[in-house]
C-alpha cells in the first residue's frame, strides 16, 4: 500500500511538472522593419560586357529589411525565434573607371534581393514582479541572440550614373543592368545581435534590435569575371510582438 501511494505521488508530480512546462511555453508573432548597412567581403567587384571592363572597390550601402516573426517562449529567459524576411543588400561604388579608353566617373549601386529565414536562439532578461497577476504592468527587457540564416536570391541589378567627357563630348547617362548570372541563387551565414523590448507578458510589445550577419558562401558566380564576394550587413530594426 505504501509503494502504491508513493507511485501515485511521483506520478502526480510528473503530471504537474509536465503541465507547468507545457503551459509555461507560449507562441508570439510579430512584424519588423528597418535598414541594412550592407557591404561585400572579399575581392573587388568586376563587371565585363562588350568594350566595358569595370574593376570596382565596393563601399557600404544602405538597404531595406522587413518581414514576420514567430517566437516560441520555452522558458522566461530562453526562446526560439524564426523569421521570414525580405532583405535587400549590396554595395555602392563612387570612383573613376575606364570605358573604351576614356575615363568617366561612376556613381553606382549593386542591389541584391533575398528572402531570408533566420533561426535564432534568444536569451532575455525577465520582467520584475509587478504585483497582482490580473494587472501586469509593462516594463523593459533586454536580449541577445545568435543563430543561422539561409537566403534565396530574388533580385540582382547594377544601376547608377556615368559622367565625364567621352572623346571630347560631355557625357551623362544613367544605366541599369540585370546582373543575375554574376551572383549565386542561395546564401547562408551566421547572425548575432541584441536589443530591448518594452511591454508586458500576454500583451503587445515593442522592440528595437541590432544584428550583424556574415555570409559563409561565396556569392560570386560569373566565371568570366572570377571574383569572390561574401555578403555582410548590420541591420537596425524596430517592430511589434503580439
N, C-alpha and C positions, 0 to 999 in steps of 0.2 A: 504493500500500500504506500509506503514512504517513497519507494522508487517511482511509483505511478505519479504521486504528487510532484516529485522533482522533475519528472519528464514534462508534466503539464506546465510547470513554472518556466522551464527552459524553453518550451515551445511557445509560450505566451511572450517571453522576452524576445525571441527571434521574430515572431509575427509583429510585435510592436516596433522593434527596430527596423524591420523591413518597411513597415507602414510609414514610419517617420522619415526614412531615407527617401522613399518614393515620393512622399508628399513635400519633402524639402526641395525637390527639384522643380524648376519652372522653366517655361519656354517663353522668351521675349522676342519681339520682332521690331524692326526699326528701319529708318531711312537715313541716308547720309549724302552729303555733297561737299565738294571742296576743290582745292587746287593741287596740282602736281608741279614741283620744280624738278624737271626731268633732264637727263643728260645721258651720254653714251660713255661707257668704259671701253677702252681698247684702242685700236688703230684709228688713224684719221679716216674720215669717210671719203669714198671715191665714187664718182659718177662719170661714166663714159658713154657717149652717144654721138655717132657720126663724127663731126670735127670738134666736138666739145669734150674736153677732158678736165674734170674737176677733182682736185685733191684738197679736202677741206678739214679744218680743225673745228669740231663741234663744241658749242658752249651751251650753258644752261638755258632751257626754255620753260615757260610757264604753260601748263596744260590743265585739263579738267578731269575730275573723277567723281563718280556718284553711283548709288545703287541701293540695294536692300541688304538687311542684316537678319540673321536668325541666331539667337544666343540661348544655349542650354545651361542654366544655372545648376551645377551639380552640388555645390556647397555654397555657403555665403561668401566664400573668398575665391572659389575656383569655378570657371565656366569654360565651355567650348563654344567658339563663335565661328560661324561661316558666313560668307558674304558673296553676293553676285554683283559685280561692279562693271561699269563701262568706263574705261580709263584711256585717255589719250596721252601719249608720251612722245619723245623725240628729242630734237636739238635745234639750235639756231646757228646760223653762220653769218658773219659780218666781216668780209675780207675782200681783197683783190684777187681776181682769177684771170686766167689766160684763155681767151676764146678766139680761135683762128688767128693766133699770133698777135691779138690785141688785148690790152689789159682793161678789164672792166671791174666795177665794184659790185659785189653781190651782197644783198640782204635777203637771206633765205631761211626756210624752215623745213625740216622733215617732221611730219606728223604721222604717228603710228597709233591706230586704234585697237584696243584689246577688250575682250570680255574676260574678266578675271574672277577666279574663285579661290580666295584665301581660306585656309583652315587654321584657326588660331587657338592657342592655349592662353587663357586670360586669368590673371590674378588681380584681385581688387581688395581694397580696404572695405570695412563694413560700416554701416551707419550706427551711430551711438544709440543707446536706449532713449527713445523719445516719449516714453510714457505709455498710456493705455494703447492696446492693440487696435482699438477702433478709431484711433486718431493718430495715424502715422505722419509725423511731420517730415518734410523734405530736408535733405542735407547733402553734403558734398562727399563723394568718394573718389579715390584715386586708383589708377590701374596701370599695369604693364602687361604686355603680351608678346608672344612670338609664335612663329609657325611657318608654314609653307604656302606657296601660291602657284597656281597653274593658270596660263592665259592662252587665249586663241585670238590671233590677229584678224581684224576685220577691215583694216584700212592702212594704206601706205602711200603718202603723197610727198612730193618735193616741190615747194612753191616759193615764190619770192619775187624780187625785182633786180634787174641788171641795169646799171647806169654807167655812163662814161662816153668816150669818143671811139667810134668804130670807123677806122680808115678816114679820120678827119671829120666825121659827121657825128653830131651829138646823138647819143643813143639812150633811150629809157624805155624799158619794156618789162612788163610783168609776165610771169610764166607759172605754169602748174603742170607737173608731170606725175603720172602714176608710176611708182617705183615698186610695184608689187613683187616682182621676181627678185629684187635685191635683198629681201628680208624673209626669214623663215615664218611659217604659219603659227608656230607654237613657241611658248616661252615658259620657264619655270624658275623659281627662286625662293629666297627666304625673306621674311618680314619680321621686323622688330619695331615696337612702338610703345606708346603710353599716352595717358590723358587723364581727364577728370570728368565726372558725371554728376549732375545735380538732379535730385528728385527723391522720391520715396518708393519703397517696395510696393509692388502691385499698383503703381501709378505711373503716369507719364514722366520720363526722364529726358534730360537734355545733356548733350555731351560735346566735347571738343577733344580731338586727339591728333597726335603727330606720329607718323610712321616712316621708316626707311625700308625700301625694297631694293634688293640687289638680285639681278638675274644671274643664273648659273649658266645659261645657254648662250652660245654664240649665235646671234640672230642674223649675222651677215650671210646671205645665201648665194649671191651672184659670184660665179667662178671667174668671170672676166675681170671684175674689179678686185676680187681677192682681199677684202677687208674683214677684220674681226671686231665685232662690237658686242657689248652686253648692255642691257637696259639697267638703269639705276634712277631712282627718284625718291624725293622726300615729299610726302603728301600731308597737307594740313586740312582736316575735315571737321565738319560740325553736323550734328544730326539729332534725331529724336528716337527714343525707345518707348514702346507701349505694349 
